[in-house]
């Protein structure tokens, strides 16, 4: 199919990332009347540890790895392991302790992924997978929000045998902030193109997974672990959805928000795998386009796949 010419329109953002000449586009296809208090629930946001899995051994391994990382960085400054543990108890948080000592959270997340393998502690959970599969079949979109690192979280989901069912994994590495900040939840809503009241947060810690999200309008379901999730989630969810209209079973993506990044191949830009990974973790899909005079040339197959229609949707540039 020959490329289809069109002038770039209907973008909420058009800006250059600090990644060579890569152009990042955020395409907004939400309908103007979509945002209202009676909109159906569309996105289910799950916590990871204590919700989708429960393993004292994995929790202990994570804690030990964090202490080792901090001690390796701080021991030459005269800070003892006891000092590190005391600060962790004071802040009630590993990340709070690391921030107090001025240590890099992203560096720690890389250290954790290299030194702790969730597959050594977790195993596939068929009942959990069946629950999530049924939710997907009912057109719910599934996300995970966790204070763990991205790679570690993805490895944990693989070990549980549910990674293919989770559309988005949001972590402090991506958001720049962890719970109890609302930042990660706000980015999840932005990614899916929904209002907060169209999402439900599911977690085992009321102060971290529910109290925080309720402040911005996200519904909440408290669970005591994966078995409680499997046994009682449908009942709890029905109490929330009973007050919402029936979710439309539509294959059309119109009414959602999607993000894309584009590489201008006409200029011969070389895009590294690392940069691609950064953008994909942030929820961007890839477009490759060529310039034709002042217009952009995009393969019609791409437009058909994205919009799932043979009619080209007009696009209007509103950012720059």
GUGUPA-87559 format. One line per 3 residues: number of its first residue (from 1); their letters; for each residue x, y, z of C-alpha. Coordinates in Angstrom, 2 decimals. Each point is the difference from the previous one (the first is absolute). Example, Ala and Ser with C-alpha at 12.3 -4.5 7.8 and 13.67 -1.06 7.14 Angstrom:
REM residues 2
1	AS	12.30/-4.50/7.80 ~ 1.37/3.44/-0.66
This chain:
REM residues 320
1	XXX	0.00/0.00/0.00 ~ 1.49/3.35/-0.96 ~ 0.51/2.54/2.77
4	XXX	-2.89/2.33/0.73 ~ 0.74/3.70/0.25 ~ -1.53/2.08/2.73
7	XXX	0.94/3.05/2.02 ~ 0.46/-0.83/3.68 ~ -3.09/1.14/1.91
10	XXX	-1.90/-0.85/3.25 ~ 2.99/-0.42/2.29 ~ -0.02/0.96/3.64
13	XXX	3.77/0.27/-0.09 ~ 2.76/0.20/-2.57 ~ 3.47/0.34/1.45
16	XXX	3.55/-1.29/-0.41 ~ 1.41/-2.36/2.55 ~ 3.69/0.29/0.96
19	XXX	0.61/-3.10/-2.13 ~ 1.50/1.30/-3.21 ~ -2.66/1.21/-2.43
22	XXX	-2.71/-2.26/1.33 ~ -3.42/1.64/-0.08 ~ -2.54/-1.08/2.61
25	XXX	-3.69/0.37/-0.79 ~ -2.83/-0.35/2.49 ~ -3.19/-0.61/-1.95
28	XXX	-3.24/0.84/1.79 ~ -3.08/-1.74/-1.41 ~ -2.28/0.45/2.98
31	XXX	-3.49/1.15/-0.91 ~ -0.97/3.39/1.40 ~ -3.00/-1.43/1.85
34	XXX	1.86/-3.02/1.38 ~ 0.90/1.52/3.36 ~ -2.98/-0.17/2.31
37	XXX	-0.77/-1.41/3.40 ~ -2.07/-2.87/-1.44 ~ 2.79/-1.43/-2.16
40	XXX	0.53/-3.76/0.44 ~ 2.98/-1.56/1.75 ~ 2.66/-0.72/-2.63
43	XXX	3.32/-0.55/1.78 ~ 0.95/-2.22/2.95 ~ 3.24/0.99/1.73
46	XXX	1.61/-2.72/2.10 ~ 2.70/0.27/2.62 ~ 2.67/-2.70/-0.33
49	XXX	1.46/-1.33/3.25 ~ -2.65/-1.05/2.52 ~ -2.71/0.22/-2.66
52	XXX	0.93/-2.03/-3.09 ~ 2.46/-2.08/2.01 ~ 0.97/-0.56/3.61
55	XXX	3.42/-1.36/0.89 ~ 1.75/0.66/3.30 ~ 3.17/-1.43/-1.50
58	XXX	-0.03/2.38/-2.96 ~ -0.75/2.92/2.30 ~ 2.95/-0.94/2.20
61	XXX	2.28/-0.34/-3.04 ~ -1.05/3.47/-1.20 ~ 0.70/1.49/3.41
64	XXX	3.40/-1.68/0.25 ~ 0.94/1.20/-3.48 ~ -0.95/3.56/0.92
67	XXX	2.06/-0.11/3.18 ~ 3.00/-1.45/-1.89 ~ -0.24/2.65/-2.70
70	XXX	-0.18/2.83/2.54 ~ 2.82/-1.42/2.11 ~ 2.27/-0.44/-3.02
73	XXX	-0.56/3.66/-0.87 ~ 0.19/1.44/3.52 ~ 2.38/-2.15/2.03
76	XXX	3.08/2.03/-0.96 ~ -1.73/3.08/1.42 ~ -0.20/-1.61/3.42
79	XXX	-3.69/-0.86/-0.24 ~ -0.75/-3.40/1.51 ~ -2.55/-2.61/-1.00
82	XXX	-1.83/0.74/3.24 ~ -0.25/3.68/-1.00 ~ -1.49/-1.02/-3.33
85	XXX	-2.55/-2.34/1.57 ~ -0.96/2.64/2.58 ~ -0.73/2.54/-2.74
88	XXX	-2.09/-2.54/-1.86 ~ -2.11/-0.53/3.11 ~ -0.25/3.76/0.53
91	XXX	-1.30/0.62/-3.51 ~ -1.96/-3.27/-0.20 ~ 1.30/-0.19/-3.56
94	XXX	3.04/-1.29/-1.86 ~ -0.24/2.81/-2.54 ~ -0.33/2.57/2.78
97	XXX	3.18/-1.34/1.60 ~ 1.88/0.06/-3.31 ~ -1.10/3.57/-0.69
100	XXX	1.08/1.08/3.49 ~ 3.54/-1.21/-0.69 ~ 0.01/1.59/-3.46
103	XXX	0.17/-3.30/-1.87 ~ -1.35/-0.53/-3.53 ~ -3.27/-1.91/-0.09
106	XXX	0.46/-0.91/-3.65 ~ 3.45/-1.39/0.72 ~ -1.46/-2.02/2.85
109	XXX	-2.78/-1.35/-2.25 ~ 2.66/-1.22/-2.45 ~ 1.93/-1.57/2.90
112	XXX	-3.18/-1.72/1.21 ~ -0.82/-1.43/-3.43 ~ 3.52/-1.42/-0.31
115	XXX	0.14/-1.50/3.47 ~ -3.53/-1.24/0.70 ~ -1.86/-2.25/-2.43
118	XXX	-3.75/-0.22/0.79 ~ -0.17/-3.34/-1.82 ~ 1.94/-1.52/2.91
121	XXX	-2.83/0.88/2.37 ~ -3.19/0.17/-2.08 ~ -1.85/-2.52/-2.14
124	XXX	-2.85/0.29/-2.51 ~ -3.42/0.53/1.55 ~ -2.61/-1.59/-2.32
127	XXX	-2.97/1.33/1.98 ~ 1.35/3.55/-0.11 ~ 0.71/-0.30/-3.70
130	XXX	-3.55/-1.19/-0.66 ~ -1.45/2.95/1.91 ~ 2.10/2.53/-1.93
133	XXX	-0.73/-1.76/-3.28 ~ -3.75/0.25/0.60 ~ 0.35/3.69/0.84
136	XXX	1.88/0.56/-3.26 ~ -2.71/-1.82/-1.92 ~ -2.51/2.44/1.48
139	XXX	2.09/2.81/-1.49 ~ 1.55/1.24/3.22 ~ 3.52/1.29/-0.50
142	XXX	2.48/-1.13/2.66 ~ 2.93/1.89/1.49 ~ 2.44/-0.50/2.86
145	XXX	1.25/2.84/2.19 ~ 2.87/-0.95/2.29 ~ 2.82/1.63/1.96
148	XXX	2.36/-2.66/-1.37 ~ 2.24/0.57/-3.00 ~ -1.32/-0.60/-3.50
151	XXX	2.17/-2.99/-0.88 ~ -0.61/-1.66/3.37 ~ -3.76/0.50/-0.33
154	XXX	-0.04/-1.43/-3.51 ~ 2.00/-3.02/1.19 ~ -2.47/-0.55/2.85
157	XXX	-2.96/0.10/-2.40 ~ 1.75/-2.52/-2.26 ~ 0.63/-2.29/2.97
160	XXX	-3.72/0.17/0.84 ~ -0.88/-0.82/-3.62 ~ -2.10/3.16/-0.50
163	XXX	2.37/2.43/-1.73 ~ -1.83/-0.32/-3.34 ~ -3.27/1.14/1.63
166	XXX	1.37/3.24/1.45 ~ -0.04/2.87/-2.48 ~ 1.98/2.51/2.05
169	XXX	2.52/-0.23/2.83 ~ 0.50/3.35/1.73 ~ 2.94/0.47/2.37
172	XXX	1.93/2.84/1.66 ~ 2.65/-0.44/-2.72 ~ -2.57/1.22/-2.53
175	XXX	-1.98/2.45/2.14 ~ 2.88/1.44/2.01 ~ -2.05/-0.45/3.19
178	XXX	-1.36/-3.01/1.86 ~ -2.93/-0.63/2.31 ~ -1.49/1.68/2.00
181	XXX	0.35/2.70/-2.67 ~ -2.87/-0.02/-2.50 ~ 2.37/0.55/-2.96
184	XXX	0.11/-3.61/-1.20 ~ -3.79/-0.32/0.11 ~ -0.44/3.28/-1.86
187	XXX	2.35/-1.23/-2.73 ~ -1.96/-3.26/-0.29 ~ -3.21/1.98/-0.57
190	XXX	1.81/2.19/-2.52 ~ 1.37/-3.02/-1.84 ~ -3.42/-1.61/-0.39
193	XXX	-1.71/3.30/-0.76 ~ -2.51/-0.26/2.83 ~ -1.22/2.08/2.91
196	XXX	0.95/-1.23/3.52 ~ -3.58/-1.09/0.77 ~ 0.28/-2.51/-2.86
199	XXX	2.71/-1.95/1.84 ~ 0.17/-2.26/3.05 ~ 3.11/-0.41/2.16
202	XXX	0.42/-3.44/1.59 ~ 2.54/-0.49/2.78 ~ 0.77/-1.45/3.40
205	XXX	1.03/3.26/1.75 ~ -2.79/2.49/0.62 ~ 2.27/2.99/0.55
208	XXX	2.10/-0.65/-3.12 ~ -2.41/-1.54/-2.50 ~ -3.41/1.46/0.93
211	XXX	0.25/3.17/2.09 ~ 2.39/1.53/-2.52 ~ -2.11/-0.81/-3.05
214	XXX	-3.34/0.97/1.53 ~ 1.36/3.55/0.29 ~ 0.11/0.28/-3.79
217	XXX	-3.28/-1.82/-0.62 ~ 1.15/-3.59/-0.67 ~ -2.15/-2.72/1.55
220	XXX	1.66/-2.43/2.40 ~ -0.20/-3.67/0.97 ~ 1.98/-1.29/2.99
223	XXX	1.18/-3.62/-0.10 ~ 2.00/-2.11/2.42 ~ 1.98/-1.88/-2.64
226	XXX	-0.27/-1.91/-3.28 ~ -2.40/-2.62/1.38 ~ -2.35/2.68/1.30
229	XXX	0.27/1.67/-3.40 ~ -1.00/-3.20/-1.80 ~ -2.83/-0.83/2.43
232	XXX	-1.62/3.39/0.52 ~ 1.08/2.48/-2.67 ~ -2.99/-0.49/-2.27
235	XXX	-2.39/0.72/2.85 ~ 1.87/3.14/1.00 ~ 0.26/1.20/-3.60
238	XXX	-3.73/-0.52/-0.58 ~ -0.77/2.44/2.83 ~ 1.91/2.69/-1.90
241	XXX	-1.22/-0.84/-3.49 ~ -3.62/-0.16/1.17 ~ 0.09/3.80/0.19
244	XXX	1.58/0.29/-3.45 ~ -1.57/-0.58/-3.44 ~ 0.63/-3.23/-1.86
247	XXX	3.36/0.02/-1.72 ~ -0.38/0.03/-3.78 ~ 1.54/-2.94/-1.81
250	XXX	1.65/1.93/-2.81 ~ 3.09/-0.87/-2.00 ~ 0.46/3.60/-1.08
253	XXX	2.84/1.86/1.71 ~ -1.71/3.36/-0.55 ~ -0.51/1.55/3.41
256	XXX	3.37/-1.08/1.34 ~ 3.33/1.75/0.21 ~ 3.12/-1.48/-1.56
259	XXX	3.60/1.10/0.00 ~ 2.47/-0.44/-2.82 ~ 3.61/0.79/-0.67
262	XXX	1.30/0.42/-3.51 ~ 3.39/-0.27/-1.64 ~ 0.56/2.08/-3.13
265	XXX	1.63/-2.71/-2.12 ~ 0.42/2.44/-2.88 ~ 2.80/1.64/2.00
268	XXX	1.58/-3.37/0.69 ~ -0.41/0.31/3.77 ~ 1.41/-2.98/1.90
271	XXX	-2.20/-0.78/2.96 ~ 1.67/-2.07/2.70 ~ -1.67/-2.97/1.66
274	XXX	0.45/1.68/3.38 ~ -1.90/3.09/-1.12 ~ -2.73/-2.19/-1.46
277	XXX	-0.26/-1.85/3.31 ~ -0.33/3.29/1.92 ~ -2.90/1.14/-2.15
280	XXX	-1.73/-3.38/-0.10 ~ 0.16/-0.17/3.81 ~ -1.75/3.37/0.05
283	XXX	-2.77/-1.46/-2.18 ~ 0.92/1.30/-3.45 ~ -0.53/-1.88/-3.27
286	XXX	2.37/0.38/-2.95 ~ -0.70/1.84/-3.22 ~ 2.55/0.37/-2.78
289	XXX	-0.75/2.83/-2.38 ~ 1.61/1.80/-2.92 ~ -0.20/3.66/-0.86
292	XXX	-1.59/1.01/-3.31 ~ 0.59/3.72/-0.43 ~ -1.65/1.57/3.06
295	XXX	-2.32/-2.94/0.55 ~ 0.45/-3.39/1.62 ~ -0.27/-3.26/-1.86
298	XXX	-1.43/-2.90/2.03 ~ -0.81/-3.49/-1.19 ~ -3.78/-0.48/-0.37
301	XXX	0.32/-3.41/1.66 ~ 1.06/1.76/3.17 ~ -3.03/2.31/-0.06
304	XXX	-2.33/-2.92/-0.61 ~ 1.52/-1.95/2.87 ~ -0.08/2.91/2.44
307	XXX	-3.50/1.25/-0.76 ~ -1.37/-3.39/-1.13 ~ -1.87/1.68/-2.82
310	XXX	0.62/0.60/-3.68 ~ -1.01/3.62/0.42 ~ 2.92/2.31/0.72
313	XXX	-0.79/2.04/3.09 ~ 0.93/3.69/-0.43 ~ 2.78/1.09/2.35
316	XXX	0.51/3.59/1.18 ~ 3.24/1.41/1.42 ~ -0.66/1.81/3.28
319	XX	3.38/-0.28/1.69 ~ 3.53/0.92/-0.91
